[in-house]
Amino acid sequence: MATKKKRTSNVDNDSWVVIAPGGLENAASLYMLGCGDVMLYEVKAFEDDFHSWFVGQAVQRDGRLIFVTPLDPLFLILPYLIKSGKEGKFQRVDQVVKDEEFPACSRLLSCARTLASLHHIAEEKEVESQMYHRYSQEKTMNWLKKKVERTVIALKKKNVSVGEGVKSSTYVRVKSETDNQEEDFIRYSHGLISEYITEDLSKALLTHLGLPELTSPKETEPPSKKRKLSDKPVEAGEDYTKFNSADFARKPPKKMTAAQKSLAKVDKTGMKPMSSFFSPKVKAEKK
């Protein structure tokens, strides 16, 4: 009986790479290129303290849960185009997407439809059968706007509550009884997309979406009034010495009630005050 051969994974087709997009605060991130650099995947790890896995009969101490999700490579190519776009000239994309510290970034150009999708974020010019590109802010805004709109559709399809209607219960979002406003969905989607672009680009996208920036309560409050400092001596606006005068009229004593008057006439000789019954007793010293 023929034994079935085990299928071995192709290490060359699936590989882990570290790429640091120039616009995202130069923070290196881990990605995976699969199927011979055709697909790009984002790698995120959820780490919990005192967590492990059972693998067969062994215990794996590393209890991290790794999520691998597809990612549009244009998000990683965009910072390089923005940087080269400051020169204002058309360049070959293979001369733009390069990094001596992270050479794996050039493999992004091998991903499916990367070169065919560059027109979404850059202007194109063909010279002698070669394509040259230059960053376009207008095209990038339109491309990011479509990303936001698709994210809004996905959130509504999954019944994800956003805005003030979000309630957390063991990390599960529940749908609010009231309908969420369209602006809440757009702002939430804008926040998700902003995780993959620079802060300046995020603000520009917010303006392109027609949404004003949210101001904090402190900014809406009027400025506090402060007294102007002056070198001149401060003069009193009223003469307060009159309160020390002998002619100052003091308040007359309060009138006693009939019960207080009768109590005052009682002979209190030999009577103990009420507070003496509640004071601690002092032990007599033994002689």
Kinemage of the C-alpha trace (Angstrom):
@kinemage 1
@onewidth
@group {chain A} dominant
@subgroup {mainchain}
@vectorlist {calphas} color= white
{ca met a 1} P 0.000 0.000 0.000
{ca ala a 2} L 1.464 3.296 -1.070
{ca thr a 3} L 1.974 5.789 1.692
{ca lys a 4} L 0.702 9.312 1.205
{ca lys a 5} L 3.470 11.858 1.109
{ca lys a 6} L 3.221 14.769 3.464
{ca arg a 7} L 2.960 18.175 1.866
{ca thr a 8} L 5.849 20.368 2.896
{ca ser a 9} L 5.509 24.116 3.079
{ca asn a 10} L 7.453 26.156 0.582
{ca val a 11} L 9.659 28.450 2.605
{ca asp a 12} L 10.634 30.437 -0.467
{ca asn a 13} L 7.003 31.290 -1.248
{ca asp a 14} L 6.058 32.431 2.276
{ca ser a 15} L 8.556 34.625 4.081
{ca trp a 16} L 8.525 37.132 6.925
{ca val a 17} L 9.896 40.578 6.199
{ca val a 18} L 10.479 43.714 8.249
{ca ile a 19} L 9.552 46.962 6.534
{ca ala a 20} L 9.645 50.470 7.963
{ca pro a 21} L 7.541 52.867 5.882
{ca gly a 22} L 9.249 56.258 5.909
{ca gly a 23} L 6.073 58.154 6.781
{ca leu a 24} L 4.851 56.111 9.722
{ca glu a 25} L 7.288 57.543 12.280
{ca asn a 26} L 9.970 55.165 10.953
{ca ala a 27} L 8.500 52.358 13.048
{ca ala a 28} L 9.551 48.972 11.715
{ca ser a 29} L 6.688 46.502 11.354
{ca leu a 30} L 6.486 42.822 10.543
{ca tyr a 31} L 4.748 41.676 7.368
{ca met a 32} L 4.507 38.444 5.433
{ca leu a 33} L 4.932 38.043 1.698
{ca gly a 34} L 3.176 34.935 0.443
{ca cys a 35} L 2.783 33.019 -2.800
{ca gly a 36} L 6.115 34.140 -4.162
{ca asp a 37} L 5.800 37.802 -3.117
{ca val a 38} L 2.414 38.061 -4.805
{ca met a 39} L 0.363 38.686 -1.638
{ca leu a 40} L 1.163 41.004 1.263
{ca tyr a 41} L -0.122 40.241 4.755
{ca glu a 42} L -0.104 42.342 7.880
{ca val a 43} L 1.076 40.505 10.991
{ca lys a 44} L -0.224 41.478 14.417
{ca ala a 45} L 0.254 39.622 17.675
{ca phe a 46} L -2.070 39.541 20.663
{ca glu a 47} L -0.029 38.889 23.773
{ca asp a 48} L -1.498 37.964 27.137
{ca asp a 49} L 0.373 37.362 30.382
{ca phe a 50} L 0.647 33.802 31.693
{ca his a 51} L -0.624 32.238 28.481
{ca ser a 52} L 0.666 29.151 26.663
{ca trp a 53} L -0.390 26.573 24.071
{ca phe a 54} L -0.516 22.794 23.993
{ca val a 55} L 1.166 21.557 20.795
{ca gly a 56} L 0.859 17.786 20.688
{ca gln a 57} L 2.337 16.485 23.923
{ca ala a 58} L 4.437 19.590 24.520
{ca val a 59} L 3.714 22.988 26.023
{ca gln a 60} L 4.608 26.050 23.984
{ca arg a 61} L 5.570 28.875 26.314
{ca asp a 62} L 4.985 31.561 23.706
{ca gly a 63} L 1.262 32.171 24.177
{ca arg a 64} L 0.912 34.941 21.617
{ca leu a 65} L -1.981 34.820 19.183
{ca ile a 66} L -0.845 35.991 15.742
{ca phe a 67} L -3.295 37.484 13.239
{ca val a 68} L -2.362 37.520 9.549
{ca thr a 69} L -4.610 39.632 7.308
{ca pro a 70} L -4.228 40.805 3.687
{ca leu a 71} L -3.000 44.374 3.221
{ca asp a 72} L -2.959 46.680 0.227
{ca pro a 73} L 0.752 47.246 -0.606
{ca leu a 74} L -0.012 50.807 -1.722
{ca phe a 75} L -0.182 51.802 1.950
{ca leu a 76} L 3.496 50.868 2.332
{ca ile a 77} L 4.557 52.347 -1.003
{ca leu a 78} L 2.760 55.641 -0.338
{ca pro a 79} L 5.350 57.081 2.137
{ca tyr a 80} L 8.159 56.533 -0.367
{ca leu a 81} L 6.202 58.289 -3.115
{ca ile a 82} L 5.401 61.228 -0.842
{ca lys a 83} L 9.072 61.607 0.038
{ca ser a 84} L 10.185 61.530 -3.594
{ca gly a 85} L 7.280 63.760 -4.642
{ca lys a 86} L 8.871 66.720 -2.856
{ca glu a 87} L 11.354 66.905 -5.733
{ca gly a 88} L 8.441 67.411 -8.136
{ca lys a 89} L 9.741 65.182 -10.917
{ca phe a 90} L 8.755 61.848 -12.447
{ca gln a 91} L 10.868 58.881 -11.380
{ca arg a 92} L 10.931 55.156 -11.871
{ca val a 93} L 9.174 53.440 -9.016
{ca asp a 94} L 12.018 50.959 -8.500
{ca gln a 95} L 14.280 53.939 -7.792
{ca val a 96} L 11.792 55.378 -5.312
{ca val a 97} L 10.842 52.298 -3.281
{ca lys a 98} L 14.227 51.410 -1.837
{ca asp a 99} L 15.715 51.469 1.629
{ca glu a 100} L 19.239 50.471 2.593
{ca glu a 101} L 18.209 49.606 6.136
{ca phe a 102} L 15.135 47.618 5.043
{ca pro a 103} L 15.935 46.254 1.564
{ca ala a 104} L 12.865 43.984 1.615
{ca cys a 105} L 10.688 46.992 0.741
{ca ser a 106} L 11.600 46.557 -2.940
{ca arg a 107} L 9.740 43.234 -2.918
{ca leu a 108} L 6.485 45.181 -2.553
{ca leu a 109} L 6.653 45.914 -6.274
{ca ser a 110} L 6.240 42.187 -6.962
{ca cys a 111} L 2.845 42.033 -5.271
{ca ala a 112} L -0.206 41.430 -7.434
{ca arg a 113} L -1.561 44.549 -9.146
{ca thr a 114} L 0.913 46.839 -7.358
{ca leu a 115} L 2.305 48.382 -10.523
{ca ala a 116} L -1.144 48.373 -12.116
{ca ser a 117} L -2.608 50.245 -9.113
{ca leu a 118} L -0.025 53.000 -8.808
{ca his a 119} L -2.231 55.314 -10.868
{ca his a 120} L -4.497 55.629 -7.799
{ca ile a 121} L -1.852 57.587 -5.882
{ca ala a 122} L 0.516 58.909 -8.558
{ca glu a 123} L 0.635 60.500 -11.979
{ca glu a 124} L 2.065 58.341 -14.749
{ca lys a 125} L 4.189 59.124 -17.769
{ca glu a 126} L 5.546 56.665 -20.309
{ca val a 127} L 8.928 57.395 -21.890
{ca glu a 128} L 10.542 54.889 -24.253
{ca ser a 129} L 8.363 52.010 -23.057
{ca gln a 130} L 9.177 52.745 -19.401
{ca met a 131} L 6.727 54.089 -16.842
{ca tyr a 132} L 7.585 57.020 -14.587
{ca his a 133} L 5.526 58.129 -11.605
{ca arg a 134} L 5.072 61.246 -9.481
{ca tyr a 135} L 3.070 61.503 -6.270
{ca ser a 136} L -0.393 63.087 -6.601
{ca gln a 137} L -2.160 64.465 -3.532
{ca glu a 138} L -5.499 64.730 -5.332
{ca lys a 139} L -5.478 61.121 -6.532
{ca thr a 140} L -4.396 59.898 -3.114
{ca met a 141} L -7.277 61.710 -1.418
{ca asn a 142} L -9.792 60.163 -3.810
{ca trp a 143} L -8.254 56.721 -3.295
{ca leu a 144} L -8.353 57.035 0.498
{ca lys a 145} L -11.928 58.320 0.350
{ca lys a 146} L -12.965 55.149 -1.479
{ca lys a 147} L -11.212 53.120 1.217
{ca val a 148} L -13.249 54.918 3.874
{ca glu a 149} L -16.509 54.387 1.979
{ca arg a 150} L -15.824 50.655 1.599
{ca thr a 151} L -14.998 50.415 5.294
{ca val a 152} L -18.311 52.092 6.159
{ca ile a 153} L -20.175 49.516 4.067
{ca ala a 154} L -18.325 46.670 5.806
{ca leu a 155} L -19.087 48.077 9.278
{ca lys a 156} L -22.789 48.388 8.503
{ca lys a 157} L -22.877 44.896 7.037
{ca lys a 158} L -21.337 43.472 10.217
{ca asn a 159} L -23.709 45.530 12.413
{ca val a 160} L -20.798 47.168 14.215
{ca ser a 161} L -21.878 50.018 16.474
{ca val a 162} L -19.732 53.124 16.365
{ca gly a 163} L -19.736 56.551 17.975
{ca glu a 164} L -21.576 57.047 21.259
{ca gly a 165} L -23.563 53.853 20.733
{ca val a 166} L -20.588 51.597 21.344
{ca lys a 167} L -20.824 49.481 24.485
{ca ser a 168} L -18.061 47.167 25.615
{ca ser a 169} L -18.908 43.798 27.090
{ca thr a 170} L -15.977 41.388 27.259
{ca tyr a 171} L -14.472 42.970 24.125
{ca val a 172} L -17.684 42.448 22.120
{ca arg a 173} L -19.383 45.389 20.450
{ca val a 174} L -23.153 45.318 20.665
{ca lys a 175} L -25.512 47.250 18.452
{ca ser a 176} L -27.144 50.261 20.040
{ca glu a 177} L -30.896 50.616 20.089
{ca thr a 178} L -30.684 53.971 18.337
{ca asp a 179} L -29.506 54.227 14.760
{ca asn a 180} L -25.952 55.457 14.417
{ca gln a 181} L -25.385 58.606 12.480
{ca glu a 182} L -23.648 58.425 9.122
{ca glu a 183} L -20.978 60.801 10.390
{ca asp a 184} L -20.085 58.374 13.178
{ca phe a 185} L -19.436 55.619 10.642
{ca ile a 186} L -17.292 57.915 8.505
{ca arg a 187} L -15.257 59.118 11.482
{ca tyr a 188} L -14.754 55.571 12.741
{ca ser a 189} L -13.666 54.384 9.294
{ca his a 190} L -11.383 57.384 8.969
{ca gly a 191} L -9.731 56.372 12.237
{ca leu a 192} L -9.119 52.844 10.975
{ca ile a 193} L -7.568 54.068 7.720
{ca ser a 194} L -5.474 56.630 9.614
{ca glu a 195} L -3.553 53.804 11.284
{ca tyr a 196} L -1.813 53.185 7.945
{ca ile a 197} L -1.072 56.770 6.870
{ca thr a 198} L 0.779 59.752 8.288
{ca glu a 199} L -0.815 62.283 10.617
{ca asp a 200} L -0.654 65.057 8.010
{ca leu a 201} L -2.325 62.816 5.455
{ca ser a 202} L -4.984 61.870 8.003
{ca lys a 203} L -5.866 65.531 8.608
{ca ala a 204} L -6.000 66.188 4.870
{ca leu a 205} L -8.307 63.199 4.423
{ca leu a 206} L -10.591 64.501 7.167
{ca thr a 207} L -10.918 67.788 5.291
{ca his a 208} L -11.474 65.945 2.009
{ca leu a 209} L -14.327 64.010 3.639
{ca gly a 210} L -15.935 67.290 4.686
{ca leu a 211} L -15.676 66.576 8.407
{ca pro a 212} L -14.473 69.216 10.879
{ca glu a 213} L -11.910 68.319 13.502
{ca leu a 214} L -13.337 67.478 16.904
{ca thr a 215} L -12.383 70.120 19.454
{ca ser a 216} L -11.830 69.364 23.108
{ca pro a 217} L -14.108 70.972 25.745
{ca lys a 218} L -11.229 73.163 26.925
{ca glu a 219} L -10.952 74.779 23.500
{ca thr a 220} L -14.633 75.711 23.435
{ca glu a 221} L -14.554 77.388 26.856
{ca pro a 222} L -13.930 81.166 26.895
{ca pro a 223} L -10.477 82.238 28.073
{ca ser a 224} L -10.219 83.039 31.750
{ca lys a 225} L -10.015 86.711 32.608
{ca lys a 226} L -6.719 87.689 34.186
{ca arg a 227} L -6.021 90.906 36.064
{ca lys a 228} L -3.506 93.161 34.405
{ca leu a 229} L -0.356 93.673 36.408
{ca ser a 230} L 0.795 97.254 36.968
{ca asp a 231} L 3.716 98.947 38.677
{ca lys a 232} L 1.395 101.454 40.355
{ca pro a 233} L 0.506 100.811 44.024
{ca val a 234} L -2.916 99.386 44.621
{ca glu a 235} L -5.215 101.771 46.441
{ca ala a 236} L -8.116 100.615 48.550
{ca gly a 237} L -11.481 101.539 47.142
{ca glu a 238} L -13.067 101.834 50.617
{ca asp a 239} L -11.957 103.101 54.022
{ca tyr a 240} L -11.700 99.992 56.195
{ca thr a 241} L -10.464 101.887 59.290
{ca lys a 242} L -14.028 102.720 60.197
{ca phe a 243} L -14.485 99.122 61.334
{ca asn a 244} L -11.945 99.730 64.123
{ca ser a 245} L -13.764 102.805 65.376
{ca ala a 246} L -15.422 102.844 68.776
{ca asp a 247} L -18.568 104.096 67.140
{ca phe a 248} L -18.885 100.825 65.258
{ca ala a 249} L -22.339 99.496 65.998
{ca arg a 250} L -22.203 95.946 67.264
{ca lys a 251} L -24.995 93.509 66.776
{ca pro a 252} L -27.335 93.256 69.777
{ca pro a 253} L -27.479 89.871 71.579
{ca lys a 254} L -30.195 87.476 70.548
{ca lys a 255} L -33.338 87.384 72.683
{ca met a 256} L -33.780 84.317 74.925
{ca thr a 257} L -36.849 82.160 74.679
{ca ala a 258} L -39.195 81.572 77.630
{ca ala a 259} L -37.756 78.065 78.182
{ca gln a 260} L -34.201 79.418 78.222
{ca lys a 261} L -35.187 82.113 80.734
{ca ser a 262} L -36.811 79.592 83.116
{ca leu a 263} L -33.807 77.271 82.812
{ca ala a 264} L -31.464 80.110 83.711
{ca lys a 265} L -33.335 80.710 87.007
{ca val a 266} L -32.890 77.081 88.154
{ca asp a 267} L -30.294 76.483 90.896
{ca lys a 268} L -27.610 74.272 89.265
{ca thr a 269} L -25.628 73.661 92.460
{ca gly a 270} L -24.523 69.995 92.664
{ca met a 271} L -25.785 69.212 89.167
{ca lys a 272} L -23.483 67.530 86.666
{ca pro a 273} L -23.395 68.617 83.075
{ca met a 274} L -24.806 66.214 80.474
{ca ser a 275} L -21.378 65.725 78.870
{ca ser a 276} L -20.004 64.162 82.066
{ca phe a 277} L -22.143 61.046 81.544
{ca phe a 278} L -20.468 60.367 78.184
{ca ser a 279} L -16.859 61.034 79.182
{ca pro a 280} L -14.602 58.011 79.898
{ca lys a 281} L -14.377 56.944 83.527
{ca val a 282} L -11.030 57.477 85.200
{ca lys a 283} L -9.889 54.544 87.320
{ca ala a 284} L -8.999 55.446 90.870
{ca glu a 285} L -5.380 54.873 91.735
{ca lys a 286} L -4.713 52.284 94.445
{ca lys a 287} L -2.963 53.659 97.471
